[in-house]
Amino acid sequence: MAAGAVAVVVAAALTLGAVVAVVTWTTAAISIPSLPLRILAVAADVVGGTLLLLVCIYLTTRIAVSMVGVGKTEFPPIPDYPPDEEAKN
């Protein structure tokens, strides 16, 4: 139970940090006076922000799975239905 709460807090902190970083980058990018450099900075901000948020989602998922231990469970076996029974249902 405590591991789940810690995983949620860590995930929230990582996501909040990523969002604050993206907002800071965006504010800096749109305040550049030169138009070609501003366009380049905004494009880099879109790519970098997207990658940062995707990495954040990946890390929070990995942390949650490793803390809670869900990744160690086995998948249920695939049912063996004969083709005739499958058509009846």
Secondary structure, 3 states (H helix, E strand, C coil): CHHHHHHHHHHHHHHHHHHHHHHHHHHHHHCCCCHHHHHHHHHHHHHHHHHHHHHHHHHHHHHHHHHHCHHHCCCCCCCCCCHHHHHHC
